[in-house]
Amino acid sequence: MTAAHKVLIIGGGFSGMSAAIELRKRGVEVDLVEIDPGWRSYGAGISLGGATLRAFRTLGILDEFLRRGAAFDGVEIGLQNGMHVATLPTPRVAGADVPGGGSIMRPVLAAILAEATRASGADVRLGCSFITIGQDDAGVDVGFTDGSTGRYDLVIGADGLYSKTRATLFPDAPAPRYSGQGVWRAVLPRAPEVNRAAMWLGPKIKAGVSPVSDSEIYLYVTEDRIENVHIDPAQFLPMLRDLLAPFDVSVLQDVRAKLDASSQIIYRPLEGMLLPRPWNRGRVVLIGDTVHATTPHLASGACIGIEDALVLADELEKATDVAHALHAFQERRWERCRMVVENSGRLGDIEIAGGDKEEHSRIMRESLMALAQPI
């Protein structure tokens, strides 16, 4: 028995789908609305730490991830001139039989979660969102864009960085902040020597590669950009090649030579935000990027959003009422999520300033060890 018997989830991203899966395991009736009628997930590869793989095991999707993605131990760190700096350990927190990290194509992970969400028995409505939310002490009344209405014990806002739910609940909340960096990503055929994640730090640019399947790798390049400006996609290929030119690293130069129009090159400005507590108003609570969007420097944005879903479902199962469950949820999540957002931001600041590479490696190592701790 849980504190909430009927729940609405607004947003069908990683956090929202994970919440649906976990709540259905506990017998909760779940409606999930997603405004995109195609339930699409944009992007190239996504890097994942051991804590994320542990969350996958809890969700029940780990085997499918291992089949369709890539898993490995350790992260290699080097400099632009090819000098090796460190090998970051990646603890096997998902179990002795599971490597400490991995990567996968973002649309593939979204498809795995969508399949599990459907299989859970959640009622998924695509091309639909909310118009109105009103609540009293006993429940939440919601009006939807398809003309229907519903009443729920709890509403979970999981609609991302530019959340409509957050704007409705917290109209004065801080806006997402541009970090001063952008990230380029591309997908290429997997070379035999790319068997785990590796990154190289330049004065103002960081480049890395990671396997995402048996046959593909993804490339990422983080660069400083003072202003958040639009870049013409027609310029993506030559600009990315230029960014890789200074790296005296054979793997990166091989990738540079192979980049072409089929490489699925994308560019995204890096933004983040951390909403102060509380993350709820009454019986409406926010999770994932709606409250703690982070830059990708720790490869943990998806992780902490999925963990939110696991912890919220756990606290709803343990509590006698929604208010106590939401309080306990936020107590368990705040410090961990704050650490990821702030440490990721600090890593970006070091890169922008051309700062201490040893501090950069230390923050990464300490953060990964902290993420290995139980949630």
C-alpha positions in Angstrom: 0.0 0.0 0.0 1.3 3.5 -0.9 0.4 7.0 0.2 -0.8 7.7 -3.4 -3.1 5.4 -5.3 -3.5 7.4 -8.5 -0.7 9.5 -9.9 -0.3 11.8 -12.9 3.2 12.2 -14.4 3.7 15.3 -16.7 6.5 14.6 -19.1 7.8 11.4 -20.7 11.5 11.9 -20.4 13.9 9.6 -18.5 12.7 10.8 -15.0 9.0 10.6 -15.9 9.2 7.2 -17.4 11.3 5.9 -14.5 8.7 7.2 -12.0 5.9 5.4 -14.0 7.8 2.1 -14.0 8.5 2.2 -10.2 5.1 3.3 -9.2 3.4 0.6 -11.3 5.6 -2.0 -9.5 3.8 -0.9 -6.3 0.4 -1.1 -7.8 -0.2 2.6 -8.2 -2.5 3.7 -11.1 -0.4 5.9 -13.3 -1.3 8.3 -16.1 1.6 9.8 -18.1 1.1 12.7 -20.5 3.8 13.7 -23.0 3.4 16.8 -25.1 5.4 15.4 -28.0 3.1 13.2 -30.1 6.1 11.2 -31.4 7.7 10.7 -27.9 11.0 11.5 -29.5 14.4 11.8 -27.8 17.0 14.1 -29.4 20.7 13.8 -29.1 23.7 11.5 -29.8 25.4 9.5 -27.1 25.0 9.8 -23.4 27.6 8.8 -20.8 26.5 6.9 -17.7 28.3 6.2 -14.4 28.0 3.2 -12.1 25.2 4.8 -10.1 23.1 5.0 -13.3 23.6 1.4 -14.0 22.6 0.6 -10.4 19.4 2.5 -11.1 18.9 0.6 -14.3 19.1 -2.6 -12.3 16.4 -1.4 -9.9 14.2 -0.4 -12.8 14.7 -3.7 -14.5 16.3 -2.4 -17.7 19.9 -3.2 -17.0 20.1 -6.3 -19.2 18.5 -4.4 -22.1 21.0 -1.6 -21.7 23.9 -4.1 -21.7 22.6 -5.6 -24.8 22.0 -2.4 -26.8 24.6 -0.1 -25.2 28.3 -0.4 -24.0 29.7 -0.9 -20.5 33.3 -0.6 -19.4 35.5 0.2 -16.4 37.6 3.4 -15.9 37.9 6.8 -17.6 41.1 7.9 -19.2 42.2 11.5 -18.8 44.8 13.1 -20.9 46.0 16.5 -22.2 45.8 18.1 -25.6 49.3 17.0 -26.4 48.5 13.4 -25.8 50.1 13.2 -22.3 48.3 10.8 -20.0 47.1 12.4 -16.7 45.1 9.9 -14.8 42.8 6.9 -15.0 39.6 7.7 -13.0 38.2 4.7 -11.2 34.6 3.8 -11.8 33.4 1.7 -8.9 31.2 -1.3 -9.8 28.3 0.0 -7.7 25.7 -1.9 -9.8 27.2 -5.2 -8.7 30.5 -7.1 -9.1 29.2 -8.5 -12.4 28.5 -5.0 -14.0 31.2 -2.6 -15.2 31.4 0.8 -13.5 30.2 2.9 -16.4 28.9 2.9 -19.9 27.4 4.9 -22.8 24.5 4.5 -25.1 22.7 6.4 -27.8 20.2 8.7 -26.1 17.3 7.7 -28.5 18.1 4.0 -27.8 17.9 4.5 -24.0 14.6 6.5 -24.4 13.2 3.5 -26.4 14.2 1.0 -23.7 12.5 3.1 -21.1 9.4 3.7 -23.3 9.1 -0.1 -23.8 9.3 -0.7 -20.1 6.8 2.1 -19.4 4.3 0.6 -21.8 4.9 -2.8 -20.4 4.3 -1.6 -16.8 0.7 -0.8 -17.6 0.9 2.9 -17.2 -1.6 4.8 -19.3 0.5 6.9 -21.7 -1.1 9.7 -23.7 1.0 11.4 -26.3 0.5 14.8 -27.8 -1.2 15.8 -24.5 -0.3 18.1 -21.6 -2.1 20.0 -18.8 -4.0 23.2 -19.0 -5.1 23.7 -15.4 -4.0 22.3 -12.1 -6.1 22.9 -8.9 -5.8 21.1 -5.6 -7.3 20.8 -2.2 -6.3 18.8 0.9 -7.5 15.5 -0.6 -6.3 15.6 -4.2 -5.4 17.4 -7.4 -7.8 18.3 -10.3 -6.2 18.5 -13.7 -7.6 19.7 -17.0 -5.8 18.5 -20.2 -5.3 19.8 -23.6 -7.4 17.0 -25.1 -10.4 18.2 -23.3 -10.4 15.5 -20.6 -10.1 16.0 -16.8 -8.7 13.9 -14.0 -8.3 13.8 -10.2 -5.2 12.5 -8.6 -3.6 11.9 -5.2 -0.3 13.2 -6.5 1.0 15.0 -9.6 4.7 14.7 -10.6 6.2 17.3 -12.9 8.9 15.8 -15.0 8.8 18.0 -18.0 12.4 19.1 -18.3 14.6 22.2 -18.2 11.9 24.5 -19.5 9.1 23.0 -17.4 5.6 24.3 -17.8 4.8 22.7 -14.4 7.6 24.5 -12.7 6.5 27.8 -14.2 2.9 27.1 -13.0 4.0 26.2 -9.4 6.9 28.6 -9.0 6.4 31.6 -11.3 9.4 33.3 -9.6 11.8 30.4 -9.9 15.2 31.2 -11.3 15.5 30.7 -15.1 18.0 28.2 -16.5 21.5 29.8 -16.7 23.8 29.6 -19.7 27.2 28.3 -18.5 29.4 29.9 -21.0 30.1 26.6 -22.8 28.6 24.6 -25.6 29.0 20.9 -26.4 29.3 19.3 -29.8 28.4 15.6 -30.3 28.8 13.2 -33.2 28.4 9.5 -33.9 31.0 7.4 -35.8 31.9 3.8 -36.5 33.7 2.2 -33.5 37.4 1.7 -33.8 38.9 -1.3 -32.0 41.0 0.8 -29.7 38.0 2.7 -28.3 37.0 0.2 -25.6 36.2 2.7 -22.8 35.7 6.4 -22.2 38.6 8.8 -22.6 38.9 12.5 -22.6 41.6 15.1 -23.3 41.8 18.5 -21.8 43.0 21.5 -23.9 43.4 25.1 -22.8 39.8 26.0 -23.7 38.5 22.8 -25.2 37.8 19.3 -23.9 37.3 16.4 -26.3 36.3 12.8 -25.5 35.1 9.6 -27.0 33.1 6.7 -25.7 31.7 3.5 -27.1 27.9 3.5 -27.3 27.4 0.0 -28.8 29.3 -2.8 -30.4 29.6 -0.8 -33.7 29.5 2.9 -32.7 31.3 5.5 -30.7 30.2 9.0 -29.8 32.5 12.0 -29.8 31.9 15.1 -27.6 33.8 18.4 -27.6 33.1 21.1 -25.1 34.2 24.6 -26.0 33.9 28.1 -24.5 31.4 30.4 -26.0 30.9 33.8 -24.3 27.5 34.3 -25.9 24.7 31.7 -26.4 24.2 32.3 -30.1 22.6 30.2 -32.9 25.0 28.2 -35.1 24.0 27.4 -38.6 23.9 23.6 -39.0 25.6 24.0 -42.4 28.7 25.0 -40.4 28.7 22.1 -37.9 31.0 19.8 -39.8 33.8 22.3 -40.6 33.6 23.9 -37.1 33.9 20.6 -35.4 36.8 19.6 -37.5 38.6 22.8 -36.6 38.0 22.3 -32.9 39.7 18.9 -33.1 42.7 20.0 -35.2 44.9 21.1 -32.2 44.7 17.7 -30.4 47.8 15.6 -30.8 45.9 12.4 -30.1 45.7 9.6 -32.7 42.2 8.6 -31.8 40.8 12.1 -32.1 42.6 12.7 -35.4 41.2 9.4 -36.8 37.8 10.6 -35.7 38.4 14.0 -37.3 39.3 12.4 -40.6 36.2 10.3 -40.6 33.7 13.0 -39.7 31.2 13.6 -42.5 27.6 14.4 -43.2 26.5 11.1 -41.8 28.0 11.7 -38.4 24.8 13.1 -36.7 26.6 16.2 -35.5 24.7 18.3 -33.1 25.5 21.4 -31.0 23.9 22.4 -27.7 24.6 25.3 -25.4 25.1 24.1 -21.8 22.6 25.3 -19.3 21.8 24.5 -15.7 19.6 25.4 -12.7 19.0 24.3 -9.1 15.7 25.2 -7.6 15.8 25.8 -3.9 13.6 23.7 -1.7 10.7 23.0 -1.5 10.3 21.2 -4.8 6.6 20.8 -4.2 3.4 22.8 -3.7 1.0 20.7 -1.8 0.4 17.5 -3.8 2.4 18.6 -6.9 6.1 17.7 -6.9 8.9 18.3 -9.4 11.7 15.9 -10.2 14.6 15.6 -12.6 15.7 18.5 -14.8 12.7 20.6 -13.7 14.5 21.2 -10.4 18.2 20.3 -10.8 19.3 20.5 -14.5 23.1 20.1 -14.7 25.8 20.4 -17.3 27.2 17.0 -18.5 30.7 17.3 -16.9 29.9 14.5 -14.4 27.8 12.4 -16.8 25.1 12.3 -14.1 22.2 14.4 -15.1 20.1 11.4 -16.2 21.3 9.5 -13.2 20.0 11.9 -10.6 16.7 12.4 -12.4 16.2 8.6 -12.5 17.2 8.3 -8.9 14.6 10.9 -8.0 11.9 8.6 -9.4 13.2 5.6 -7.4 13.4 7.5 -4.2 10.0 9.1 -4.6 8.3 5.8 -5.3 10.1 4.3 -2.3 9.0 7.1 0.1 5.4 7.0 -1.2 5.4 3.3 -0.4 6.8 3.8 3.2 4.7 6.9 4.2 1.2 7.0 5.5 0.4 10.3 3.6 1.6 12.3 0.7 3.0 15.2 2.7 5.3 13.0 4.7 6.5 11.2 1.6 7.3 14.4 -0.2 9.3 15.8 2.7 11.3 12.6 3.1 11.9 12.5 -0.7 13.4 16.0 -0.6 15.5 15.3 2.5 17.1 12.3 0.7 17.6 14.0 -2.6 18.7 17.6 -1.9 22.4 17.2 -1.0 23.2 14.6 -3.7 21.6 16.7 -6.4 23.1 19.9 -5.2 26.6 18.3 -5.3 26.1 17.1 -8.9 24.9 20.5 -10.1 27.5 22.6 -8.3 30.5 20.3 -9.0 29.5 20.0 -12.7 29.4 23.8 -12.8 32.8 24.1 -11.1 34.3 21.7 -13.7 33.0 24.0 -16.4 34.4 27.0 -14.7 37.8 25.4 -14.5 37.7 24.6 -18.2 36.6 28.1 -19.2 39.4 29.7 -17.0 42.0 27.3 -18.2 42.4 26.4 -14.6 44.1 23.6 -12.6 43.8 20.3 -14.3 44.6 18.4 -11.1 41.7 20.2 -9.4 39.5 19.1 -12.4 40.5 15.5 -12.0 40.1 15.6 -8.2 36.6 17.0 -8.4 35.7 14.3 -10.9 37.2 11.5 -8.8 35.5 12.7 -5.5 32.2 13.2 -7.3 32.2 9.8 -8.8 33.0 8.3 -5.4 30.2 10.2 -3.8 27.7 9.0 -6.5 28.7 5.5 -5.7 27.2 5.8 -2.2 23.7 4.5 -1.6 20.8 6.8 -2.5 
